[in-house]
Amino acid sequence: MNLFRKLLSFAFVAFAFSFYLPASFAHFSQGVCKADADKFCATSTGHGERWQCLSSHQSELSQDCQTKMEKIKARKEAFRKDCSADAAKYCSSTGDDFWAKKKCLMPHKTELSAVCQGHFQHKM
């Protein structure tokens, strides 16, 4: 497979993966955290950077956004616990970055433990 096809395949997988993120992990540029994200984190890009920014302003966020952040934190912790063995097997090079692990595990979705696979089920 030539380099172009490999890059195209990777881009397709990355695009397809974006549809599998649960709604609670959606970008903070929408929903109950939009105003807080716009106010405190307008220059932040990406999930991790925006998460870090909003976390640093936790006490200043609206109550709804604080609640959403707590729910996301709980789901991230559950993912880490439930997928730690799979992440060690398939994604040891990603370090502790949550989003990198999630993206890395996606192509192995059918090979993951049942409990970890549950974190990749599309939720409305």
Secondary structure, DSSP 8 states (H G I E B T S, - for coil): --HHHHHHHHHHHHHHHHTTS-GGGS-TTSGGGHHHHHHH-TT--HHHHHHHHHHHTGGGS-HHHHHHHHHHHHHHHHHHHHHHHHHHHH-GGGTT-HHHHHHHHGGGGGGS-HHHHGGGS---
